[in-house]
Amino acid sequence: MNELSGIAANTDIMSIYRKTNNIVDDMRQIIDESQKRAYQAVDFRLIQRNWLIGYRIAEEELNGEERAEYGARIIKELSKELTNIYGKGFTKTNLYSFYSLL
């Protein structure tokens, strides 16, 4: 248990763990808290990703002469390409919403 104590001091989830007399409740606490923190970490990274996608679209659009038409064409092409590569999540609507985060 000494090795675990050293690790626990350096990680947030370990510091909130409290042993009870019920192993099932302990397991539920560990699993629920781990899932919650994983979702939070993923959410944060997705927000960063989406903002950067919007930023990059904005940079590209500003280089076009006819902004509205050029921007619409970029988003349509990006949606098609990214959907082919990654699957769901990169519809034109989503890309516009990333762009509007700016």
C-alpha positions in Angstrom: 0.0 0.0 0.0 3.0 2.3 0.4 3.6 2.4 -3.3 0.0 3.4 -3.9 0.2 6.2 -1.3 3.0 7.8 -3.3 1.0 7.7 -6.5 -2.1 8.9 -4.7 -0.5 12.0 -3.6 0.1 13.0 -7.2 -3.3 12.3 -8.7 -6.6 14.1 -8.0 -8.9 11.1 -8.2 -6.8 9.1 -5.8 -7.0 11.8 -3.2 -10.8 11.7 -3.1 -11.0 7.9 -2.7 -12.3 6.8 0.7 -12.4 3.1 1.7 -15.7 2.0 3.3 -16.7 -1.4 4.6 -18.6 -2.2 1.4 -16.4 -3.2 -1.6 -19.2 -2.7 -4.1 -19.8 0.8 -3.0 -16.0 1.5 -3.2 -15.9 0.1 -6.7 -18.9 2.2 -7.7 -17.2 5.3 -6.3 -14.0 4.6 -8.2 -15.7 3.8 -11.5 -18.2 6.7 -11.3 -15.6 9.3 -10.5 -13.2 8.0 -13.1 -15.9 8.1 -15.8 -16.9 11.6 -14.7 -13.3 12.9 -15.0 -12.7 11.1 -18.3 -15.8 12.8 -19.8 -14.6 16.2 -18.5 -11.2 15.7 -20.0 -12.7 14.7 -23.4 -15.1 17.6 -23.3 -12.3 20.1 -22.7 -10.3 18.6 -25.6 -13.2 18.6 -27.9 -13.9 22.3 -27.2 -10.2 23.1 -28.0 -10.4 21.0 -31.2 -13.6 22.7 -32.3 -12.3 26.2 -31.6 -9.1 25.4 -33.6 -11.1 24.0 -36.5 -13.2 27.2 -36.5 -10.1 29.3 -36.3 -8.5 27.6 -39.3 -11.7 27.9 -41.3 -11.7 31.6 -40.6 -8.1 32.0 -41.6 -8.9 30.2 -44.9 -12.0 32.2 -45.6 -10.3 35.5 -45.1 -8.0 34.7 -48.0 -10.9 34.3 -50.4 -12.1 37.2 -52.6 -15.8 36.4 -52.5 -16.1 35.6 -48.8 -19.6 34.2 -48.5 -19.4 32.0 -51.6 -15.8 30.9 -50.9 -16.6 30.2 -47.2 -19.6 28.1 -48.1 -17.6 26.1 -50.6 -14.7 25.5 -48.1 -17.1 24.3 -45.5 -18.9 22.0 -47.9 -15.7 20.5 -49.2 -14.3 20.1 -45.6 -17.4 18.4 -44.5 -17.2 15.9 -47.2 -13.5 15.2 -46.8 -13.5 15.0 -43.0 -16.6 12.8 -42.9 -14.9 10.4 -45.4 -11.9 10.3 -43.1 -13.5 10.4 -39.6 -17.1 9.5 -40.0 -19.8 11.4 -38.1 -19.4 14.8 -36.5 -18.2 17.0 -39.3 -21.4 18.0 -41.0 -21.7 21.5 -42.6 -23.8 22.5 -39.7 -21.2 21.4 -37.2 -18.4 23.1 -39.1 -20.4 26.4 -39.2 -20.9 26.1 -35.4 -17.2 25.6 -34.9 -16.6 28.7 -37.0 -19.1 30.7 -35.0 -17.3 29.9 -31.7 -14.8 32.6 -32.6 
